Amino acid sequence: MEGQHIAECEFTNNGNTTAYLTAGPKSGPLLIFVHGWPGIAKTWQPQLNAFAALGFRVVAPDTRGYGRSTVSSDVHDYSLECLVGDMIALLTHLKRKEAVWIGHDWGSGIVWALAAHHPEVCVGVVNLCIPYRTLELGLETLVDHVNRDIYPIDKYPFGQFDYQAYYEQHSERAIQVLNADPGNSIKFTFVPGKPAAYGLPSPTATLLRDGGFFRGASRAPGAELENTVLNETLFLSLQDSLKRNGFFGPTAYYLNHEVNYKYAQNSVNNGVLNVPALFIEARFDRVCDTSISLLSEPMRKFCHNLTECSIESGHWIGLERPEEVNAAIARWLVTKLQAWWPGYWRRPFVSLSREL
């Protein structure tokens, strides 16, 4: 990996192995980056390099089912309660009591759930694309916030989240198709945003009608790497992970909606978050379409110290617009969590003014 020296580490807790990447000064303020579907820790490379160079201690785990971490054959092992438990175990392993947690996609669901159940370990949270009180509450809650001007209920009953209903009803078929050609499944998935498609129905809205992914085909169609947000090194790492582990684990994240909803009912403070939170919207994300739907409204109600910003990007915002994402996170850290900046207490600024 280019830039900072990034070490590959792992630990085992209660029989579950969590692999993670880490860089930056060991005593630096801790930032933990949590990836989503179907990623790995290395998808955070632009952020790991940038923030390690600033003096932060950065960590990015492979979550269950991905990379070099444990792959379970039990669907329930991929519930948010289990995944949050992994994050607490990671923090304990690092011999730290708290961190700023940063998530994307399902990683956002994990980070939001962590903040809701264990606010004491959160100095602050940053989440990309997925707002609070949505994914972690399950499919029914997501569907409640669909923009019905774009997705009329008679034609798109599940809106853009139809793919999640497909997972629930046809999980074995979904796994089989994605496993048939992991490389092209990845290239078909990790594409940049399309401004011209803004406000149009997402392809994810018709999987049940189409007979599954790729319009019912038995495998992903051929795709060119140059049309993705991936470089060759990252693509090969993703391909290696999914060839080795398969798509069962990644799919199982979508098969715990009911369990996750029940877990959310036990949140601290009735789900209200008082920890500083930054939400970074991907304006051209056609599934998490927060700019043209009510998907962010629950977050605005339940997050009492919320900052929001919008970046013109598709879903893979950390890879498509890394400089803008890094700048947004850095600005928020400086303005909202000044004491978490490297060297804040050891090297205070002194301002001098002179009268002419």
N, C-alpha and C positions, 0 to 999 in steps of 0.2 A: 504494500500500500504506500502511496506517495505521501509526502509531507511528514508529519510527526511519526515517531516510532510507535506503532500500535501493537501491543502484546496480546497474544491469544491465551486465555486462561480458562479454567473450569473448576467447579467444586460440586460436591454431592451432598444432598440433604434429604434424609428419609428415603434414600434409594433413588432419588431423582437427580440427574446431572444437569447443571446449567452451565453452558459455555458462554463466555463473554469476551469482548474486546475491551482493552483499557489503554489509556494514554494520558500524558500530562503529569505534572508533579503529584506525588503521592499524597502530599498534605494540602493540595489545592481544593477549593470549594467543589463539591461533588455534583456533577450533572449526569443523570442516567437516562439514556435514550432507548425507547422501547419500540421496536418495529411492528409492522402489521402484516396482513395477508398479501401475497405469499412471500414475504421478505425474509431477510436474515440480518444479523447485526451489521454486516458490512454495507447495507444500504444507507447507513448513517455516516459513511466515510467523510463526506464534505463537512459535516458538522463536527465530527470527532477531531479532524485535523485543525479546524478553525479554532475551536474552543480550547483544545489542548495547548495550542500555540499562545493563547491568551493567559495561560496559567491555571486553567481549571483541570481538575481530575475528571476525566470523562470515561464512562462505562456504557457499553451497549451489549445486552444479552441476546443470545438466540433464545426466543421463547419456546415453550414446549412444542415439539413436533417439527422444529426447524433446525437447520444447521447441525451443530455438534451436540445439541441438547437432547434430553430424553424424548423418545418417541413412544407414546403409550398407545395401546390398541383399545383402550376404554374411552368412549366418548366423554364420559363425565369427568375425566382427568383434564379436560380442556375448558372447564367452567371458569368463570371469572374468579370465583372464590379460590380455586386451585392456583390460577395464574397470579393473583394478588399474593397468595402465600409464597409463591416463588420469588416475587419481588422483595418481600420482607426477608426471606432467607438470604437473598443476594446482599441486601443491605447489612445484615448481620455478619455475613461472610467478609464483607469489606471493612468490618469493624467501624462502621459509621452509624450514627443515630438518625440522620436526616439527609435529604438531598433535594435538589430541583429535578423533577421528573418530566421527561419530554416524550410524548407519544405521537404516533401516526397510525391512522386506520385502526385495526384492532389493538394496536399499541395504545391508542388514545382511549379505547374502552377500558383497557387495563389500568391506565394512569388515572382516569376519572374514578374508577371503582376503588383504587387505592386511596385516593384523596377522600372519598366518601366514607371509607371504613377505617382508615388510619391517617387522619390529618396530622397526627403528631410526627410522622416521618416525612412530611412534605413542607419544605421551606417555601415552595411554590410549584405550580404545574404549568406546563405548556403543552397544548395539543393542536395538532395539525389536522384539518379537514373535518374531524368528527366532534361535534359539540356535545356538551354534557347533557345527561338525561335523555339519551337517544339510543345508541347501540347497546349500551349496558342494560337497558330495560327490555330489549327484545323486539321482534319483528312487528308486533301489534302497535307498539309505540311509534316505531319508525313510520308505519303506514298512516298513522293518525296525522302526520305532518307532511304528507305528500301534497304537492301543488296540483290540485285537481283541474286547473286550467290547462296544464300541460298533460296531465294523466287522468282523463275522465274515468270515473270509477267503473263504468260498464265495459270499457275497453282495456283498462289497466288496473284491475282491482288491487294489486299490490304496488302500483306505481313503479318507480325505478328499483324497488326492492324485491321485485319478482324473482330475481336470482336466488334470494335467500329462501323464498318459498320453494323454489326448485330444489335447493339443497335439502330441505326438510323432507320433501316428498320423493326425491330420487337421488339420494346421497351416493349410493353405490355406483350408479351410472355416471354421475358427475366425477367421481374419483377416477373411474375407469377411463373416461375420455381425457381428463387432464393428465393422467399418468401415461397415456399412450405416446405422448411426445412432449415431455417436460420443457424442452428447449423452445419449441414454438409456442407452447402455452405461455411461457414467460414473455416471449417477444410480442405476443398478441396482447398481453396484459399491460406491460410497462410502456405505455405510449404517452406522448405529451398531450396537453390540452388542445382542444380545437375551438378557438373563438367562434368560428362560423357555425358551430353546432350549439352555441349557447341558447338555452331556452327550448331546445328540441328534445323529444323523448330519448332517453338513454337506451342503448341496445340491451341493457340488463333488465329492461321492463317487459321483455317478451320471451323469456326462456321457457316458461311452461307452454306457451303457444307454439314455440318453435321446435319443441322436443329436446331442449337442452342447449348447452354451449355450442357455439359455432354453427348455429342453425340446425342442430340435430346431427352434425357430423360425428364420426367416431373418434376423431382426433383433431387437434388444432391445425389450421391451414398453415402453409409456409409463410414466413414473415422475415423481413430483413432487419438486422440489428440496427442499422443506421436510422430506422424509423422509430426507435425507442429512446428512452432517456438513459439507457445503460451504456457503459463502455464495455469492452470485451472482457476485461478482467472480472468485473462485477457480474456480468452475464454468466460467465463460466462458473463462478462461485454459486450463484443461484441455481444454475442447472445441476451442478454437482449435488447440492443440498436436496433438491427435489427428486433427482434420480435415486439418490440413496434412501431418502425417507418417504417419498411418495406424498400424495395429496390427502391422505386420510387425516392426519393431524390438522393441517390447515382447514379442511372441511369441517372437522369436528367443532371448531370454534363457533360455527353457525348452527350447531345442533343442541345448544344449551340455552335457548332463549327463555324457556319457562323457569329453569333452575336459576338463571341469572336474574330474572325478574324478582324471584323470591329473595335472593341474596340482597338485592338492592333495597328491599323493604327494611332491612336491618342496618341501614346506613346510620352513621353518627349524625346527630343534630337534624334528623328527618331529611337528610340529603342535602341540606344547605352547606355550601362551601364558603368558608371565610378566608382560606389561604389565598394568596395572590395567584391569579390564573390569567394566562394569555391564550387566546384562541386565534389561530392563524387560518383564515379562510382561503381555500383555493377557488378562485372565482369561476374557473371553467371546469370544475369537478361536476360531472353530470349525474353522479349518484348522490354525493353529499352536497346537494345544490343549495347551500345555505344562503346564497345571494338572491335566490328567487323563490324561496319557500319559507315556511315557519319553523324549520328544523332547529334554528338557534334560540327560539323563544324560551323553551324550558331552561336553557343554560343562563339566559339573562335574568331569569327569575330566581334561580337557585345559587348562582355565583355572586357573592356580595362584594368581591374585590376583583372585578373582571376587566381585562383590557382586550380589545379586539383589533385586528388588522386584516386587510384583504390583499392578496397577491394574485396577479393575473397568471394563473397556472392551472394545469390539470391536476389530477389526484396525486401524482407522484411529485409533489411540490418540493420536497427536500432535495431531489435529484434534478428536477427541471429548473428550479430557481434557487440554487443553493446560496448564492450571495445574498439574495433578498431575505431568505428565511433566516440565515445567520445574523443579518443586520437587525431583523425584527426581534429576535431572541436577545441579542446583545443590548439593544436599546431598552427593552423591557427590564432586563437584569439591572442595568444602570439606573433606571428611573424608579423601579419598584422594589428592588432587592439590593440596594447599594452595598450593604454590609456583606453580601455574598460574592462581591467582586474580589478577585485575587489581590491580596495585599492591602485591602481597604483599611484594616486597623494598623498594619505595620508601617504603611507609607502614606499618611494623610496628606492631602493637598493643603497648601498654605497660599492664600490669596493676598497679594500686596497691591495696594493702590497708592498712587502718588498724585498729589495735586500740583499742577503746573503753575 
